[in-house]
Amino acid sequence: MTVMNVVHMRVKPGQEAEYIRLHKDLDVSSWQGGRNFWLVKTGERSFIVVGEWADMDAMVAARPMMIASLDKLRPILEDLGGGRGVTEPYSGEVALHLGG
């Protein structure tokens, strides 16, 4: 069953271009079971990363690579507050898909 992960992050002022560049440099084609990846700008300095995976095992296997990419981003990320740290991640199985 298809699995998605969604991670909210906010970049420090003046770091949006660097944040996007670092994502462009990712080699997600090597992440087995990864289907699609999106970087969505949701507001000023606010982004979500969305990953689509073949199944939960594929996403779990890719966690070390995702953490390594996050480690490159940490210096330019802003704390989200409320004890959340620099990321607010969610993941799970797709319960419903409408469209093509």
GIUR-V380694 format. One line per field, one symbol per residue. phi: phi as a letter, one per 30 degrees, with the letter a starting at -180 (. if undefined). burial: 1 if it has 24 or more other C-alpha atoms within 12 Angstrom, else 0. Layout:
phi: ???
burial: ???
This chain:
phi: .dbbbbbcbbcdeicdddededddddcddddeidcbbbccdcldicbbcbbcbdadddddddeeddddddeddedcccddiiidicbbcbaldddabcjd
burial: 0111111111100001001100100000001011001010000011111111111101100100010001001001110000000111001000000000
